[in-house]
Amino acid sequence: MKERVIEILSGFGVPETAITEQTHFARDLGLDSLDSVDLIMQLEQEFGIRIPDEDYDKLTTLKGVLTYLQGEQAVA
């Protein structure tokens, strides 16, 4: 799962070596709000889930994304 998320992030021109679990997507990687929406859409498509708007603020770091996805898989 982690590798798949990193692969998606690298599609935004982010070197894989720049991504750690604590890396903040906007602050550290320079993703803007449009990039964030695109990232969430790609995560939804890749993992077959629906992410409600109110959960977007949980998805600002790799660790946050992984924790969220693991929770979604536990529910599914």
PyMOL commands that place a pseudoatom at each C-alpha (Angstrom):
pseudoatom trace, name=CA, resn=MET, resi=1, chain=A, elem=C, hetatm=0, pos=[0.000, 0.000, 0.000]
pseudoatom trace, name=CA, resn=LYS, resi=2, chain=A, elem=C, hetatm=0, pos=[2.764, 2.432, 0.944]
pseudoatom trace, name=CA, resn=GLU, resi=3, chain=A, elem=C, hetatm=0, pos=[4.565, 1.842, -2.341]
pseudoatom trace, name=CA, resn=ARG, resi=4, chain=A, elem=C, hetatm=0, pos=[1.375, 2.485, -4.317]
pseudoatom trace, name=CA, resn=VAL, resi=5, chain=A, elem=C, hetatm=0, pos=[0.785, 5.809, -2.533]
pseudoatom trace, name=CA, resn=ILE, resi=6, chain=A, elem=C, hetatm=0, pos=[4.411, 6.857, -3.082]
pseudoatom trace, name=CA, resn=GLU, resi=7, chain=A, elem=C, hetatm=0, pos=[4.048, 5.953, -6.756]
pseudoatom trace, name=CA, resn=ILE, resi=8, chain=A, elem=C, hetatm=0, pos=[0.982, 8.211, -7.006]
pseudoatom trace, name=CA, resn=LEU, resi=9, chain=A, elem=C, hetatm=0, pos=[2.854, 11.057, -5.295]
pseudoatom trace, name=CA, resn=SER, resi=10, chain=A, elem=C, hetatm=0, pos=[5.803, 10.661, -7.645]
pseudoatom trace, name=CA, resn=GLY, resi=11, chain=A, elem=C, hetatm=0, pos=[3.360, 11.405, -10.469]
pseudoatom trace, name=CA, resn=PHE, resi=12, chain=A, elem=C, hetatm=0, pos=[3.280, 14.980, -9.149]
pseudoatom trace, name=CA, resn=GLY, resi=13, chain=A, elem=C, hetatm=0, pos=[6.994, 15.340, -9.866]
pseudoatom trace, name=CA, resn=VAL, resi=14, chain=A, elem=C, hetatm=0, pos=[8.015, 14.485, -6.310]
pseudoatom trace, name=CA, resn=PRO, resi=15, chain=A, elem=C, hetatm=0, pos=[11.166, 12.364, -6.018]
pseudoatom trace, name=CA, resn=GLU, resi=16, chain=A, elem=C, hetatm=0, pos=[10.479, 9.206, -4.039]
pseudoatom trace, name=CA, resn=THR, resi=17, chain=A, elem=C, hetatm=0, pos=[13.490, 9.973, -1.841]
pseudoatom trace, name=CA, resn=ALA, resi=18, chain=A, elem=C, hetatm=0, pos=[11.778, 13.201, -0.690]
pseudoatom trace, name=CA, resn=ILE, resi=19, chain=A, elem=C, hetatm=0, pos=[8.788, 11.331, 0.735]
pseudoatom trace, name=CA, resn=THR, resi=20, chain=A, elem=C, hetatm=0, pos=[8.784, 10.159, 4.339]
pseudoatom trace, name=CA, resn=GLU, resi=21, chain=A, elem=C, hetatm=0, pos=[5.828, 9.316, 6.546]
pseudoatom trace, name=CA, resn=GLN, resi=22, chain=A, elem=C, hetatm=0, pos=[6.069, 12.781, 8.140]
pseudoatom trace, name=CA, resn=THR, resi=23, chain=A, elem=C, hetatm=0, pos=[6.431, 14.765, 4.893]
pseudoatom trace, name=CA, resn=HIS, resi=24, chain=A, elem=C, hetatm=0, pos=[3.611, 17.307, 4.625]
pseudoatom trace, name=CA, resn=PHE, resi=25, chain=A, elem=C, hetatm=0, pos=[2.278, 17.344, 1.074]
pseudoatom trace, name=CA, resn=ALA, resi=26, chain=A, elem=C, hetatm=0, pos=[1.640, 21.099, 0.838]
pseudoatom trace, name=CA, resn=ARG, resi=27, chain=A, elem=C, hetatm=0, pos=[4.298, 22.515, 3.133]
pseudoatom trace, name=CA, resn=ASP, resi=28, chain=A, elem=C, hetatm=0, pos=[7.185, 20.169, 2.249]
pseudoatom trace, name=CA, resn=LEU, resi=29, chain=A, elem=C, hetatm=0, pos=[6.349, 19.054, -1.288]
pseudoatom trace, name=CA, resn=GLY, resi=30, chain=A, elem=C, hetatm=0, pos=[4.594, 22.157, -2.592]
pseudoatom trace, name=CA, resn=LEU, resi=31, chain=A, elem=C, hetatm=0, pos=[1.335, 20.485, -3.586]
pseudoatom trace, name=CA, resn=ASP, resi=32, chain=A, elem=C, hetatm=0, pos=[-1.421, 23.080, -3.960]
pseudoatom trace, name=CA, resn=SER, resi=33, chain=A, elem=C, hetatm=0, pos=[-5.152, 22.641, -3.417]
pseudoatom trace, name=CA, resn=LEU, resi=34, chain=A, elem=C, hetatm=0, pos=[-5.732, 21.383, -6.970]
pseudoatom trace, name=CA, resn=ASP, resi=35, chain=A, elem=C, hetatm=0, pos=[-2.941, 18.829, -6.544]
pseudoatom trace, name=CA, resn=SER, resi=36, chain=A, elem=C, hetatm=0, pos=[-4.532, 17.713, -3.274]
pseudoatom trace, name=CA, resn=VAL, resi=37, chain=A, elem=C, hetatm=0, pos=[-7.903, 17.153, -4.940]
pseudoatom trace, name=CA, resn=ASP, resi=38, chain=A, elem=C, hetatm=0, pos=[-6.192, 15.264, -7.771]
pseudoatom trace, name=CA, resn=LEU, resi=39, chain=A, elem=C, hetatm=0, pos=[-4.294, 13.143, -5.225]
pseudoatom trace, name=CA, resn=ILE, resi=40, chain=A, elem=C, hetatm=0, pos=[-7.512, 12.270, -3.396]
pseudoatom trace, name=CA, resn=MET, resi=41, chain=A, elem=C, hetatm=0, pos=[-9.232, 11.342, -6.664]
pseudoatom trace, name=CA, resn=GLN, resi=42, chain=A, elem=C, hetatm=0, pos=[-6.318, 9.079, -7.563]
pseudoatom trace, name=CA, resn=LEU, resi=43, chain=A, elem=C, hetatm=0, pos=[-6.396, 7.462, -4.107]
pseudoatom trace, name=CA, resn=GLU, resi=44, chain=A, elem=C, hetatm=0, pos=[-10.135, 6.840, -4.477]
pseudoatom trace, name=CA, resn=GLN, resi=45, chain=A, elem=C, hetatm=0, pos=[-9.622, 5.238, -7.862]
pseudoatom trace, name=CA, resn=GLU, resi=46, chain=A, elem=C, hetatm=0, pos=[-6.558, 3.201, -6.859]
pseudoatom trace, name=CA, resn=PHE, resi=47, chain=A, elem=C, hetatm=0, pos=[-8.054, 1.814, -3.657]
pseudoatom trace, name=CA, resn=GLY, resi=48, chain=A, elem=C, hetatm=0, pos=[-11.726, 1.661, -4.677]
pseudoatom trace, name=CA, resn=ILE, resi=49, chain=A, elem=C, hetatm=0, pos=[-12.954, 3.903, -1.874]
pseudoatom trace, name=CA, resn=ARG, resi=50, chain=A, elem=C, hetatm=0, pos=[-14.904, 7.147, -1.485]
pseudoatom trace, name=CA, resn=ILE, resi=51, chain=A, elem=C, hetatm=0, pos=[-13.236, 9.831, 0.625]
pseudoatom trace, name=CA, resn=PRO, resi=52, chain=A, elem=C, hetatm=0, pos=[-15.706, 12.398, 1.997]
pseudoatom trace, name=CA, resn=ASP, resi=53, chain=A, elem=C, hetatm=0, pos=[-14.732, 16.078, 1.871]
pseudoatom trace, name=CA, resn=GLU, resi=54, chain=A, elem=C, hetatm=0, pos=[-14.600, 16.276, 5.666]
pseudoatom trace, name=CA, resn=ASP, resi=55, chain=A, elem=C, hetatm=0, pos=[-11.785, 13.675, 5.712]
pseudoatom trace, name=CA, resn=TYR, resi=56, chain=A, elem=C, hetatm=0, pos=[-9.464, 15.626, 3.386]
pseudoatom trace, name=CA, resn=ASP, resi=57, chain=A, elem=C, hetatm=0, pos=[-7.648, 17.262, 6.306]
pseudoatom trace, name=CA, resn=LYS, resi=58, chain=A, elem=C, hetatm=0, pos=[-6.568, 13.804, 7.522]
pseudoatom trace, name=CA, resn=LEU, resi=59, chain=A, elem=C, hetatm=0, pos=[-4.679, 13.229, 4.268]
pseudoatom trace, name=CA, resn=THR, resi=60, chain=A, elem=C, hetatm=0, pos=[-1.851, 15.752, 4.483]
pseudoatom trace, name=CA, resn=THR, resi=61, chain=A, elem=C, hetatm=0, pos=[1.054, 13.355, 5.116]
pseudoatom trace, name=CA, resn=LEU, resi=62, chain=A, elem=C, hetatm=0, pos=[1.984, 9.875, 3.940]
pseudoatom trace, name=CA, resn=LYS, resi=63, chain=A, elem=C, hetatm=0, pos=[1.381, 8.571, 7.462]
pseudoatom trace, name=CA, resn=GLY, resi=64, chain=A, elem=C, hetatm=0, pos=[-2.071, 10.180, 7.509]
pseudoatom trace, name=CA, resn=VAL, resi=65, chain=A, elem=C, hetatm=0, pos=[-2.949, 8.631, 4.152]
pseudoatom trace, name=CA, resn=LEU, resi=66, chain=A, elem=C, hetatm=0, pos=[-1.742, 5.169, 5.201]
pseudoatom trace, name=CA, resn=THR, resi=67, chain=A, elem=C, hetatm=0, pos=[-3.617, 5.334, 8.515]
pseudoatom trace, name=CA, resn=TYR, resi=68, chain=A, elem=C, hetatm=0, pos=[-6.783, 6.433, 6.711]
pseudoatom trace, name=CA, resn=LEU, resi=69, chain=A, elem=C, hetatm=0, pos=[-6.518, 3.710, 4.061]
pseudoatom trace, name=CA, resn=GLN, resi=70, chain=A, elem=C, hetatm=0, pos=[-5.891, 1.012, 6.666]
pseudoatom trace, name=CA, resn=GLY, resi=71, chain=A, elem=C, hetatm=0, pos=[-8.991, 2.167, 8.533]
pseudoatom trace, name=CA, resn=GLU, resi=72, chain=A, elem=C, hetatm=0, pos=[-11.031, 2.051, 5.338]
pseudoatom trace, name=CA, resn=GLN, resi=73, chain=A, elem=C, hetatm=0, pos=[-9.839, -1.463, 4.555]
pseudoatom trace, name=CA, resn=ALA, resi=74, chain=A, elem=C, hetatm=0, pos=[-10.766, -2.613, 8.058]
pseudoatom trace, name=CA, resn=VAL, resi=75, chain=A, elem=C, hetatm=0, pos=[-14.307, -1.323, 7.496]
pseudoatom trace, name=CA, resn=ALA, resi=76, chain=A, elem=C, hetatm=0, pos=[-14.682, -2.827, 4.022]
for i in range(1, 76): cmd.bond("trace and resi %d" % i, "trace and resi %d" % (i + 1))
show_as sticks, trace
zoom trace
